[in-house]
């Protein structure tokens, strides 16, 4: 996954590297959430664990509401979205985009 963690004492660990996707994020937040998941008492299968880790990493690295992006960053996101297997929903199943007809737009702007 890109995390490199080693023992550093009895109850201490050293994080030597983190996934590149977290370069501009706080990796401690993701690790904390992963630890919470592992302490929940559930023992999911390997595929589920990998999916959960990937989702946590992506959530931490995701663009947040109100975050200002450059035009280049916006274009990059659109190009990445176009390459997705399922570009219509987020990993939780919520829509990423919606289609608005001309009639709906006119109604929203009081043009009907």
NUBAMAR-463534 format. One line per 3 residues: number of its first residue (from 1); their letters; for each residue y, x, z of N, C-alpha, C. Coordinates in pm, 1 decimal. Layout:
BEGIN
NUM> A> Y X Z Y X Z Y X Z; ...;
This chain:
BEGIN
1> XXX> -119.4 80.8 0.0 0.0 0.0 0.0 126.0 85.2 0.0; 111.2 215.3 31.3 228.5 300.4 33.3 273.7 340.8 171.8; 215.7 281.8 277.4 245.3 325.1 413.1 154.0 441.9 447.2;
4> XXX> 207.8 545.5 506.2 127.1 655.2 558.2 160.9 665.5 706.5; 61.3 633.8 789.9 81.6 628.4 934.4 -23.1 716.8 999.8; 18.6 795.3 1098.6 -75.8 882.7 1168.9 -54.5 870.7 1319.3;
7> XXX> -162.9 895.5 1394.0 -154.3 893.6 1540.1 -60.5 1003.9 1586.4; 18.6 971.1 1690.1 116.4 1065.8 1742.7 121.2 1049.7 1894.4; 5.8 1066.9 1956.1 -5.4 1047.0 2099.9 -102.3 934.0 2128.4;
10> XXX> -104.8 891.7 2255.4 -200.7 789.8 2297.8 -168.9 653.0 2237.2; -49.4 603.5 2256.7 -10.1 471.9 2205.8 106.9 480.7 2108.5; 117.5 590.8 2037.9 230.6 613.5 1948.9 180.7 653.8 1811.0;
13> XXX> 251.6 606.9 1710.7 217.3 640.7 1573.4 342.2 688.2 1500.7; 322.0 774.3 1405.0 432.0 826.8 1324.1 417.5 769.9 1182.8; 525.3 713.1 1133.1 527.5 663.2 996.0 579.2 776.5 908.9;
16> XXX> 492.8 828.6 822.8 529.3 942.9 739.5 585.8 899.9 604.5; 543.2 784.3 555.6 598.8 734.8 429.5 585.7 583.0 424.7; 672.0 522.6 343.8 672.5 377.3 326.1 672.3 347.4 176.3;
19> XXX> 636.1 225.3 137.3 637.6 191.4 -5.3 777.1 207.6 -65.0; 782.3 251.5 -187.9 910.6 272.1 -255.9 993.2 144.8 -260.2; 926.7 30.4 -263.6 998.0 -97.1 -269.8 1083.0 -120.3 -144.4;
22> XXX> 1052.1 -48.5 -36.4 1127.6 -62.1 88.5 1232.4 46.6 106.3; 1261.7 120.7 2.0 1354.8 233.9 12.5 1489.6 194.1 70.1; 1538.4 76.4 36.3 1668.8 31.6 84.8 1657.3 -70.7 197.3;
25> XXX> 1538.7 -87.0 253.2 1515.0 -187.7 356.5 1475.3 -120.7 487.6; 1458.5 -202.0 591.0 1413.6 -153.1 721.2 1261.5 -167.8 729.3; 1186.1 -58.2 712.1 1039.7 -68.6 713.5 985.1 -110.1 849.6;
28> XXX> 1062.7 -87.9 956.3 1017.1 -127.1 1089.8 995.3 -277.9 1097.8; 1079.3 -354.7 1031.2 1066.4 -499.9 1030.9 933.3 -541.6 968.7; 899.3 -481.6 855.9 774.0 -515.9 788.5 654.9 -476.0 874.6;
31> XXX> 658.3 -355.9 930.0 547.9 -311.4 1015.5 533.4 -401.4 1137.1; 644.6 -442.7 1195.0 640.7 -532.1 1311.1 573.8 -665.1 1273.5; 610.7 -721.2 1158.5 550.7 -846.5 1113.6 401.8 -830.0 1084.5;
34> XXX> 364.1 -716.3 1027.1 222.2 -690.8 1000.4 143.2 -680.9 1130.3; 201.2 -616.1 1230.6 135.0 -606.7 1360.7 120.8 -744.5 1424.3; 223.2 -827.2 1413.2 214.6 -963.4 1466.0 101.2 -1039.7 1398.2;
37> XXX> 89.8 -1024.3 1267.3 -17.7 -1091.4 1194.3 -154.4 -1043.8 1241.5; -167.8 -913.0 1262.7 -297.7 -859.0 1303.0 -333.3 -899.4 1445.3; -232.7 -924.2 1529.1 -257.2 -964.2 1667.8 -277.1 -1114.4 1682.9;
40> XXX> -269.0 -1188.4 1573.6 -278.6 -1334.1 1580.4 -420.3 -1381.4 1611.7; -516.6 -1289.1 1608.8 -654.1 -1326.0 1638.5 -733.4 -1366.0 1516.0; -669.0 -1377.1 1404.0 -738.0 -1413.5 1280.9 -789.2 -1286.6 1214.0;
43> XXX> -906.6 -1293.8 1158.3 -963.7 -1178.8 1088.6 -988.7 -1215.7 942.9; -883.5 -1216.1 860.9 -901.8 -1252.5 720.3 -977.8 -1145.6 644.3; -1025.9 -1182.7 525.8 -1095.5 -1088.5 439.8 -1001.7 -983.2 385.3;
46> XXX> -1059.2 -878.7 327.8 -979.8 -767.1 276.3 -877.7 -814.5 173.2; -919.0 -899.0 79.3 -825.9 -947.7 -23.0 -709.8 -1021.3 41.6; -738.6 -1101.7 143.2 -633.6 -1175.7 212.4 -539.4 -1079.9 284.1;
49> XXX> -592.3 -975.9 345.7 -508.9 -877.2 414.4 -417.3 -807.9 313.8; -472.7 -765.7 200.8 -391.3 -699.8 98.2 -282.2 -793.2 47.4; -318.1 -918.6 22.5 -218.5 -1016.2 -23.1 -109.7 -1035.1 81.6;
52> XXX> -149.6 -1045.2 207.0 -53.0 -1066.6 314.7 42.7 -947.9 326.4; -10.6 -827.1 317.1 74.0 -707.5 325.2 171.3 -704.7 207.8; 120.2 -729.8 88.4 207.8 -730.2 -29.4 317.1 -835.4 -17.4;
55> XXX> 282.3 -952.1 32.0 382.7 -1057.9 47.5 487.8 -1019.3 150.8; 444.9 -956.3 260.2 540.2 -913.1 363.2 634.5 -806.1 308.6; 578.3 -710.7 236.3 661.0 -603.6 179.1 760.8 -662.7 79.7;
58> XXX> 713.3 -751.4 -5.8 802.5 -812.5 -104.7 909.5 -897.3 -38.8; 872.9 -968.7 65.9 971.8 -1052.0 135.2 1081.8 -966.0 195.8; 1044.5 -853.1 253.2 1144.6 -764.1 313.5 1235.4 -703.3 207.8;
61> XXX> 1180.9 -680.0 89.0 1259.1 -615.7 -17.1 1331.8 -715.8 -106.3; 1308.2 -844.0 -83.8 1366.6 -946.6 -170.6 1518.3 -953.6 -157.8; 1580.4 -1002.2 -262.9 1724.8 -1026.1 -261.3 1750.5 -1141.3 -164.5;
64> XXX> 1842.5 -1121.2 -73.2 1873.5 -1221.7 28.6 1986.7 -1313.2 -18.4; 1990.9 -1434.3 36.4 2098.2 -1529.1 4.3 2232.5 -1466.1 37.4; 2324.8 -1475.8 -55.6 2458.1 -1420.4 -34.8 2471.8 -1273.8 -70.7;
67> XXX> 2360.5 -1208.6 -101.3 2365.5 -1067.0 -138.1 2430.1 -1053.1 -275.5; 2525.2 -963.6 -286.8 2596.4 -943.3 -413.1 2521.7 -840.7 -497.7; 2494.6 -877.8 -622.2 2424.3 -789.8 -715.3 2515.5 -754.3 -831.8;
70> XXX> 2492.8 -636.2 -886.2 2565.6 -597.2 -1007.1 2503.3 -669.4 -1126.8; 2574.6 -670.9 -1237.3 2523.5 -733.2 -1359.2 2392.5 -666.7 -1401.6; 2384.8 -535.6 -1389.2 2263.7 -460.8 -1424.8 2146.9 -501.8 -1335.5;
73> XXX> 2171.7 -517.6 -1205.6 2065.4 -560.1 -1113.7 2017.0 -700.8 -1148.1; 2110.6 -789.7 -1182.8 2072.6 -926.4 -1221.0 1985.5 -926.1 -1346.1; 2024.6 -847.3 -1445.3 1945.2 -837.6 -1568.2 1806.5 -781.7 -1537.6;
76> XXX> 1800.4 -681.9 -1449.8 1672.3 -623.8 -1410.9 1580.6 -726.6 -1346.8; 1636.6 -812.6 -1261.5 1556.0 -917.6 -1198.4 1500.4 -1014.9 -1301.8; 1582.4 -1051.9 -1398.3 1536.0 -1143.1 -1504.0 1423.6 -1078.6 -1584.4;
79> XXX> 1437.7 -951.2 -1618.3 1332.8 -881.2 -1694.0 1203.5 -871.8 -1612.2; 1214.8 -846.0 -1482.2 1096.1 -841.9 -1396.4 1030.9 -979.4 -1388.7; 1112.2 -1083.0 -1376.4 1060.5 -1219.6 -1369.6 985.1 -1255.9 -1497.0;
82> XXX> 1037.4 -1214.3 -1611.3 972.3 -1243.2 -1739.4 834.4 -1178.8 -1749.5; 811.9 -1070.9 -1677.3 682.7 -1001.1 -1681.4 582.8 -1056.9 -1580.0; 626.4 -1148.3 -1494.3 538.2 -1203.7 -1391.0 430.0 -1292.4 -1451.8;
85> XXX> 316.1 -1294.3 -1385.6 206.7 -1381.0 -1427.1 246.5 -1528.0 -1411.7; 316.6 -1559.1 -1303.2 364.1 -1695.3 -1279.3 513.1 -1689.4 -1246.8; 598.3 -1694.5 -1348.1 742.2 -1679.1 -1324.8 812.3 -1805.4 -1275.3;
88> XXX> 738.2 -1912.3 -1252.8 802.0 -2039.3 -1218.6 810.7 -2067.1 -1068.7; 728.1 -1999.2 -987.9 731.0 -2024.0 -843.5 727.3 -1892.7 -766.0; 776.1 -1899.2 -642.8 767.7 -1784.2 -553.2 625.3 -1776.9 -497.4;
91> XXX> 589.7 -1671.6 -422.6 454.2 -1663.2 -366.6 417.9 -1779.8 -274.8; 518.4 -1849.6 -220.5 492.2 -1964.2 -133.3 479.9 -2094.8 -211.4; 498.9 -2087.9 -344.4 484.8 -2206.2 -427.8 614.5 -2281.1 -454.8;
94> XXX> 725.6 -2232.4 -401.6 854.0 -2298.9 -425.9 907.1 -2259.6 -563.5; 977.3 -2351.5 -629.7 1028.1 -2319.6 -763.9 1132.7 -2208.7 -761.5; 1127.5 -2123.2 -862.2 1225.5 -2015.7 -878.0 1340.6 -2065.0 -964.5;
97> XXX> 1308.5 -2154.2 -1056.2 1411.7 -2209.4 -1143.8 1378.0 -2354.7 -1171.5; 1479.6 -2429.8 -1209.1 1458.8 -2569.5 -1245.2 1528.2 -2595.3 -1378.2; 1483.9 -2697.9 -1447.2 1545.0 -2736.4 -1574.1 1638.7 -2853.5 -1548.0;
100> XXX> 1761.8 -2840.8 -1592.9 1858.8 -2949.7 -1584.1 1894.0 -2993.6 -1725.3; 1880.0 -3121.6 -1749.9 1916.5 -3174.2 -1881.7 2068.5 -3183.4 -1891.7; 2116.7 -3200.4 -2014.1 2260.6 -3220.2 -2033.4 2309.2 -3340.9 -1954.2;
103> XXX> 2228.0 -3446.1 -1952.2 2264.5 -3568.3 -1879.5 2280.7 -3539.0 -1729.7; 2188.6 -3460.7 -1672.4 2198.2 -3425.5 -1530.3 2322.8 -3341.7 -1502.7; 2351.6 -3245.7 -1590.2 2470.9 -3162.2 -1573.0 2598.2 -3245.8 -1581.6;
106> XXX> 2602.7 -3335.8 -1679.5 2719.4 -3422.2 -1693.0 2738.9 -3507.2 -1567.9; 2630.1 -3557.5 -1513.2 2637.8 -3638.5 -1391.2 2690.9 -3554.8 -1275.0; 2641.2 -3433.9 -1259.5 2684.0 -3346.2 -1149.9 2832.3 -3311.7 -1158.1;
109> XXX> 2884.7 -3301.4 -1279.6 3025.0 -3265.9 -1298.4 3113.5 -3387.7 -1323.8; 3059.5 -3506.9 -1295.8 3138.1 -3629.1 -1307.7 3180.3 -3662.2 -1449.1; 3097.6 -3630.4 -1546.1 3131.8 -3653.0 -1687.1 3061.8 -3776.0 -1745.5;
112> X> 2993.9 -3852.9 -1663.8 2922.4 -3969.5 -1718.1 2997.2 -4097.2 -1693.0;
